[in-house]
């Protein structure tokens, strides 16, 4: 699950506790982020690639 704030994109997973909680896996500062449509490059429909200086993610819906 992703949470977008004004300066950062957080990616998390839902915890197994009965209360609605999330475990933070990472944060990507928007200042350093590049986003591109990756449908044609990866042949995965409805996908985007997110790049920062240290990390890259492929997100598909």
N, C-alpha and C positions, 0 to 999 in steps of 0.2 A: 504494500500500500504506500502511496506517495502523499506527502503533505507539502503544498507549495505555500511559502511565505514570501514576503516582499524581497528578501535578500538570500534565501536559501531553499533548496529542495531537499526534504528528508525522505529517506526510504526506510520502511519499517515492516515488521511482521506482527501479526496479532498474537498475543501471548495465550497460553493455554489456561490462564486463570479464569475463574468465573466472572470476574469484573472485566469490563472493556478496557484493556491495556494493550500497549504496543511496545515491541522491543526495537530500538533504533539500530539499524544496520549501517547507516552512513548518512552523511550530509554533503551536499554539493552546493557550493557557493554560486549564485547566479552570475556574479561578475566574471567568473572564470569559465562559464559554461557555454558550450556550442551544441546546438541541437540540429539534426538533419533528418530528413525523410529517408528511410533506408529500405523501403519496399522493393525498389528495383535492384539495389545492390545485394541484398540478402535473400531476395525472393520470399520473404516473409510478409504476408499482407498486414496492413495496419500497424506497421512498426516504425519506431524512431530510434535513432542513436543519440545518446547524450554523452558528451565528452567534457572532461575537465583536464587540468594539468596532470593529474595523477590517476584518474579513473575513467573508465568508459562503461556505459550500460546500454544494452539493447532492450527496448521495451516494446512489447506487442500486446495488442488488445484483441 
